[in-house]
Amino acid sequence: MASNQDQEFVEFVVKALVDNPKDVKTDRTVDEMGVLISLHLNPTDMGKVIGREGQTAKALRTLLRVVGAKERARVNLKIVEPEGSTRGPRSADDGAKAVGADMDDFKL
């Protein structure tokens, strides 16, 4: 089996999901922690790869662990956020503020 089978797997699956498959690129690095596959793609395709609440990315990482287990390697996936992305950093308080604001409506 090829040592970069995990990288080919990621490219195959992601290219099937996105609208711009020509923009999908992966980098594979190996260190003492295992294998890291960095995924670069078109900014308009980020939502398709991440999915609702991160479910698509989570499923892709789970499948990638299975592929890595065959090679007895720990494989991780990093989705690289493109330059010029409009999404800013998220804080841990974002969800708490939204829930707190909604709870004011229920006070008697």
Secondary structure, 3 states (H helix, E strand, C coil): CCCCHHHHHHHHHHHHHCCCHHHCEEEEEEECCEEEEEEECCHHHHHHHHCHHHHHHHHHHHHHHHHHHHCCCCEEEEECCCCCCCCCCCCCCHHHHHHHHHHHHHCC
